[in-house]
């Protein structure tokens, strides 16, 4: 609903205030309904009009009823003027929209949150195991290659040692013979 429509409705209710018989409560019921729509159920304006009465519960005489109604017409008229001013300045009340979490009960939330956390933890744990297994497999492959290359180096080192063991003696013998005193 637009602001101008709400103002027009309140102006009409103010006009009816001056002409209608207010003792039956219809004006008050309609006005209360409009105020509830315009300002919200928890607003001070709705609380005021909802508790508003045009006459006392115990009326001793007819002139007391007329005096109460006339006095309360003035109060209600001032109240409607203030409501019009508030709507012109602040606009109409917009109730907050419900999202997914607001629609769930507390019991459902207490059930869903741990369940979601368990699923997320399980997914992360599974992904972690898979990636660590892949890394472990890669490390095993690399370890195997390093062991193979190490054993190749040892084998070549042993064969080189055998060759070098035979040669150094020959070279050693030559150096010994060459070192003889002259």
C-alpha positions in Angstrom: 0.0 0.0 0.0 1.2 3.5 -0.8 1.7 6.3 1.7 -0.9 8.5 0.1 -3.6 5.8 0.2 -2.9 5.3 3.9 -3.2 9.0 4.6 -6.5 9.1 2.6 -7.9 6.3 4.7 -7.0 8.0 7.9 -8.6 11.3 6.7 -11.8 9.4 5.9 -11.7 7.8 9.4 -11.3 11.2 10.9 -14.3 12.5 9.0 -16.3 9.5 10.1 -15.3 10.3 13.7 -17.3 13.5 13.5 -20.4 12.0 12.0 -20.8 8.4 13.2 -22.3 7.0 16.3 -19.2 5.9 18.2 -20.9 3.9 21.0 -21.3 0.7 19.0 -17.5 0.2 18.3 -17.4 -0.2 14.5 -15.4 3.0 13.9 -12.9 1.9 16.5 -12.7 -1.6 15.1 -12.0 -0.4 11.5 -9.6 2.3 12.7 -7.7 -0.2 14.8 -7.4 -2.6 11.8 -6.0 0.2 9.6 -3.6 1.4 12.3 -2.4 -2.2 12.7 -1.7 -2.5 9.0 0.0 0.9 8.7 2.2 0.7 11.8 2.5 -2.9 12.7 1.0 -5.0 15.5 3.7 -4.1 18.0 3.6 -0.3 17.5 2.7 2.2 20.1 0.0 3.6 17.8 -1.7 0.3 17.5 -1.4 -0.3 21.3 -3.0 3.1 21.9 -6.0 2.6 19.5 -6.5 -1.0 20.6 -6.9 0.1 24.2 -8.9 3.2 23.3 -12.5 3.5 24.6 -15.1 6.2 23.9 -17.0 5.7 27.1 -16.4 4.4 30.6 -17.6 0.9 31.5 -19.9 2.1 34.3 -22.0 5.0 33.1 -24.1 6.7 35.8 -25.9 9.1 33.5 -26.6 9.8 29.9 -24.8 13.2 30.0 -21.6 11.4 31.2 -21.7 9.2 28.1 -22.1 12.3 25.8 -19.2 14.1 27.6 -16.9 11.1 27.4 -17.7 10.6 23.7 -17.1 14.2 22.8 -13.9 14.4 24.8 -12.6 11.2 23.3 -13.6 12.4 19.7 -11.1 15.2 20.3 -8.4 12.8 21.5 -9.0 10.4 18.6 -8.9 13.3 16.1 -5.6 14.5 17.5 -4.3 10.9 17.4 -5.3 10.5 13.7 -3.6 13.8 12.9 -0.4 12.5 14.5 -0.7 9.2 12.7 -1.0 11.1 9.4 2.0 13.2 10.2 4.0 10.1 11.1 3.1 8.3 7.9 4.0 11.4 5.9 7.5 11.5 7.5 8.4 7.9 8.2 6.2 6.0 5.7 4.4 2.8 6.4 5.6 -0.1 8.5 7.1 -2.9 6.5 7.2 -6.3 8.2 10.5 -8.1 7.9 10.7 -10.8 5.3 11.1 -14.4 6.4 14.1 -16.2 5.2 14.9 -19.9 5.4 16.3 -20.0 8.9 13.4 -17.8 10.3 10.9 -20.3 9.1 12.4 -23.2 11.0 11.6 -24.0 14.5 14.3 -24.1 17.2 14.1 -27.9 17.5 14.7 -28.2 13.7 17.7 -25.8 13.9 19.2 -27.7 16.9 18.9 -30.8 14.8 20.1 -29.4 11.5 23.2 -27.4 12.7 25.0 -30.4 14.2 24.0 -32.6 11.3 25.4 -30.1 8.8 28.6 -29.7 10.8 29.0 -33.5 10.9 28.5 -33.7 7.1 31.0 -30.9 6.5 33.5 -32.5 8.8 33.0 -35.9 7.2 33.5 -34.4 3.7 36.7 -32.6 4.8 38.0 -35.7 6.5 37.4 -37.8 3.4 39.0 -35.3 1.1 41.9 -35.1 3.5 42.4 -38.8 3.5 42.2 -39.0 -0.3 44.7 -36.2 -0.8 47.1 -37.6 1.9 46.9 -41.1 0.3 47.7 -39.6 -3.1 50.6 -37.7 -1.6 51.8 -40.8 0.2 51.6 -42.8 -3.0 53.7 -40.1 -4.7 56.2 -40.2 -1.9 56.4 -44.0 -2.1 57.1 -43.8 -5.8 59.7 -41.1 -5.3 61.2 -43.2 -2.4 61.4 -46.2 -4.7 63.1 -44.3 -7.4 65.6 -42.9 -5.0 66.3 -46.3 -3.6 66.8 -47.7 -7.1 69.1 -44.9 -8.0 71.0 -45.3 -4.7 71.5 -49.1 -5.4 72.7 -48.2 -8.9 75.2 -45.8 -7.4 76.3 -48.4 -4.9 76.7 -51.0 -7.7 78.7 -48.6 -9.8 80.7 -47.6 -6.7 81.5 -51.2 -5.8 82.6 -52.0 -9.4 84.7 -48.8 -9.4 86.2 -49.7 -6.1 87.2 -53.1 -7.5 88.8 -51.4 -10.5 90.4 -48.8 -8.3 91.6 -51.4 -5.8 93.5 -53.1 -8.5 94.9 -50.0 -10.1 96.0 -48.2 -7.0 98.3 -51.1 -6.2 99.8 -50.9 -9.6 100.1 -47.2 -9.3 101.3 -47.6 -5.8 103.9 -50.1 -6.8 105.2 -47.7 -9.5 105.4 -44.9 -7.0 107.3 -47.1 -4.6 109.8 -48.1 -7.3 110.1 -44.5 -8.4 110.9 -43.4 -4.9 114.0 -45.5 -4.5 117.0 -43.4 -3.5 119.4 -42.5 -6.2 
